[in-house]
Amino acid sequence: MIESVNSKLKDIATLTHYVHVTGVLKNEFVEFDFSIGDPNLYVELVLPFLQFKSFCKKYNVEELTLEQEKALALDKLKWRYGNFK
């Protein structure tokens, strides 16, 4: 069982880690979405600027491209309002 968990953790480490900055609070904190492997599945986080920089370095993150941001926004609209054509 433990070997299985360790194997899965190693698999996760090989996936791309993404951040999408969504805002700044009080000129002190960065609001961002963090995802592993799939930008559509993310957690919303808030960190002070210096900790955000360290977080990004530690996890070797990539910022979403403009195309990925557009696709993510479209996906959010589909979830909120359903498919539209």
Backbone as numpy.savetxt, mean C-alpha at the origin, in Angstrom:
# Nx Ny Nz CAx CAy CAz Cx Cy Cz
4.03 -27.11 10.75 3.21 -25.91 10.75 4.07 -24.65 10.75
5.06 -24.59 11.64 5.93 -23.41 11.71 6.71 -23.25 10.42
7.16 -24.36 9.84 7.88 -24.28 8.57 6.99 -23.71 7.47
5.70 -24.08 7.49 4.75 -23.57 6.52 4.58 -22.06 6.66
4.48 -21.59 7.89 4.35 -20.14 8.15 5.61 -19.42 7.69
6.77 -19.96 8.04 8.02 -19.32 7.63 8.15 -19.27 6.12
7.70 -20.33 5.45 7.75 -20.36 3.99 6.86 -19.27 3.40
5.66 -19.11 3.95 4.74 -18.08 3.46 5.30 -16.69 3.71
5.94 -16.48 4.86 6.54 -15.17 5.14 7.65 -14.86 4.14
8.44 -15.84 3.78 9.48 -15.64 2.77 8.86 -15.29 1.42
7.74 -15.96 1.09 7.04 -15.65 -0.16 6.56 -14.21 -0.17
6.01 -13.76 0.94 5.52 -12.38 1.05 6.66 -11.39 0.87
7.82 -11.72 1.44 8.97 -10.82 1.34 9.42 -10.61 -0.10
9.12 -11.57 -0.98 9.55 -11.44 -2.37 8.58 -10.62 -3.21
7.37 -10.39 -2.67 6.39 -9.60 -3.40 6.72 -8.11 -3.32
6.23 -7.35 -4.28 6.43 -5.89 -4.28 5.57 -5.27 -3.18
6.16 -4.34 -2.45 5.46 -3.59 -1.41 5.21 -2.18 -1.95
3.95 -1.75 -1.85 3.56 -0.45 -2.43 3.10 0.53 -1.36
3.33 1.81 -1.61 2.70 2.87 -0.83 2.01 3.83 -1.79
0.92 4.37 -1.31 0.18 5.40 -2.04 -0.14 6.49 -1.02
0.57 7.60 -1.09 0.36 8.70 -0.16 -0.98 9.34 -0.46
-1.82 9.43 0.56 -3.17 9.96 0.38 -3.39 11.30 1.07
-2.43 11.71 1.90 -2.61 13.00 2.56 -1.52 13.31 3.56
-1.57 14.54 4.05 -0.64 15.01 5.09 -1.48 15.66 6.17
-1.20 15.32 7.43 -1.94 15.87 8.56 -1.07 16.83 9.35
-1.55 18.03 9.54 -0.89 19.03 10.39 0.59 19.23 10.06
0.96 19.02 8.82 2.36 19.13 8.38 3.30 18.28 9.22
2.78 17.20 9.83 3.59 16.33 10.68 3.48 14.86 10.32
2.33 14.47 9.76 2.06 13.06 9.55 1.73 12.78 8.08
2.12 11.59 7.65 1.81 11.14 6.29 0.70 10.09 6.38
-0.39 10.31 5.65 -1.44 9.31 5.51 -1.14 8.53 4.24
-1.18 7.20 4.32 -0.87 6.43 3.13 -1.52 5.06 3.17
-1.64 4.46 1.99 -2.11 3.10 1.85 -0.88 2.23 1.64
-0.84 1.10 2.32 0.28 0.15 2.19 -0.26 -1.18 1.70
0.35 -1.71 0.67 -0.09 -2.98 0.12 1.10 -3.86 -0.22
0.83 -5.15 -0.24 1.86 -6.13 -0.57 1.34 -6.97 -1.74
2.02 -6.87 -2.86 1.68 -7.69 -4.02 0.57 -7.13 -4.89
-0.53 -6.70 -4.29 -1.69 -6.21 -5.04 -2.11 -4.85 -4.49
-1.93 -3.78 -5.25 -2.30 -2.44 -4.76 -3.77 -2.28 -4.40
-4.64 -3.19 -4.88 -6.07 -3.09 -4.57 -6.41 -3.58 -3.17
-5.50 -4.29 -2.54 -5.70 -4.79 -1.18 -4.70 -4.09 -0.28
-5.17 -3.16 0.54 -4.26 -2.32 1.30 -4.80 -2.01 2.68
-3.91 -1.51 3.53 -4.30 -0.98 4.83 -3.98 0.50 4.82
-4.79 1.27 5.52 -4.55 2.71 5.63 -3.72 2.95 6.89
-2.63 3.68 6.74 -1.73 3.94 7.86 -1.42 5.43 7.96
-0.98 5.84 9.15 -0.52 7.21 9.39 0.76 7.13 10.20
1.81 7.81 9.73 3.08 7.85 10.45 3.66 9.26 10.39
4.46 9.63 11.39 5.22 10.88 11.29 6.17 10.78 10.09
6.57 11.91 9.54 7.40 11.93 8.34 8.64 11.04 8.44
9.42 11.19 9.50 10.66 10.43 9.62 10.40 8.93 9.70
9.37 8.53 10.44 9.04 7.12 10.53 8.52 6.58 9.20
7.81 7.41 8.44 7.34 7.02 7.11 8.54 6.75 6.21
9.52 7.62 6.25 10.71 7.44 5.44 11.43 6.15 5.82
11.55 5.88 7.11 12.19 4.64 7.58 11.38 3.41 7.17
10.06 3.51 7.28 9.16 2.43 6.89 9.37 2.08 5.42
9.40 3.09 4.59 9.57 2.88 3.14 10.91 2.23 2.83
11.93 2.66 3.54 13.26 2.08 3.32 13.31 0.63 3.80
12.75 0.38 4.98 12.77 -0.96 5.56 12.07 -1.98 4.65
10.94 -1.58 4.07 10.16 -2.50 3.25 10.42 -2.34 1.76
11.40 -1.51 1.41 11.79 -1.32 0.01 10.56 -1.09 -0.87
9.75 -0.11 -0.48 8.46 0.11 -1.14 8.63 0.83 -2.48
7.62 0.66 -3.30 7.50 1.40 -4.55 6.24 2.25 -4.45
6.33 3.47 -4.93 5.12 4.30 -5.01 4.32 3.83 -6.22
3.00 3.92 -6.10 2.16 3.54 -7.22 2.43 4.45 -8.41
2.38 3.87 -9.59 2.50 4.67 -10.80 1.18 5.40 -11.03
1.18 6.36 -11.91 -0.05 7.08 -12.24 -1.11 6.13 -12.77
-0.69 5.16 -13.59 -1.63 4.17 -14.13 -2.23 3.32 -13.01
-1.40 2.91 -12.05 -1.90 2.12 -10.92 -2.86 2.93 -10.06
-2.54 4.22 -9.87 -3.43 5.09 -9.09 -4.79 5.22 -9.78
-4.78 5.39 -11.11 -6.04 5.49 -11.86 -6.85 4.21 -11.75
-6.17 3.06 -11.90 -6.86 1.77 -11.81 -7.44 1.57 -10.41
-6.72 1.98 -9.40 -7.20 1.87 -8.03 -8.42 2.75 -7.80
-8.37 3.97 -8.30 -9.51 4.89 -8.17 -10.75 4.33 -8.89
-10.55 3.77 -10.07 -11.66 3.18 -10.81 -12.24 1.99 -10.07
-11.38 1.18 -9.49 -11.84 0.03 -8.72 -12.66 0.46 -7.50
-12.23 1.54 -6.84 -12.98 2.07 -5.69 -14.37 2.54 -6.14
-14.43 3.19 -7.29 -15.73 3.65 -7.81 -16.64 2.47 -8.12
-16.07 1.40 -8.70 -16.88 0.22 -9.01 -17.45 -0.40 -7.74
-16.64 -0.45 -6.69 -17.13 -1.02 -5.43 -18.22 -0.15 -4.82
-18.07 1.16 -4.98 -19.03 2.08 -4.37 -20.33 2.15 -5.17
-20.21 2.21 -6.51 -21.37 2.47 -7.35 -21.74 1.34 -8.29
-20.98 0.26 -8.29 -21.25 -0.85 -9.20 -20.58 -0.61 -10.55
-20.69 -1.58 -11.43 -20.12 -1.45 -12.78 -20.87 -0.37 -13.55
-20.14 0.42 -14.26 -20.75 1.45 -15.09 -20.07 1.44 -16.44
-20.84 1.78 -17.44 -20.29 1.79 -18.82 -20.65 3.06 -19.50
